């Protein structure tokens, strides 16, 4: 039996201020199979550290007004930031939106 590492491809889509911070609308990541959204966010923050303070509070908890969708479903109704990623997942990050 081999312990060959397997990888998946995950796409992160960024909207509004997150798009402005990164200057990217879409970023592809190669993650190890079994990775979680939290692990994906750590990789994203390594590239764009200023996103961390926008998405997490000083207790390292997801800010309540941030919406993260996995393939169109809010992760609050899945496994939260511990939601497991599978190959081809699209993760959308939405900052708070003001309007009138």
Beta strands, then each sheet from edge to edge (+ up, - down):
strand 1: 7-14
strand 2: 26-32
strand 3: 67-70
strand 4: 73-74
strand 5: 90-94
sheet 1: 2+ 1- 5- 3+ 4-
end
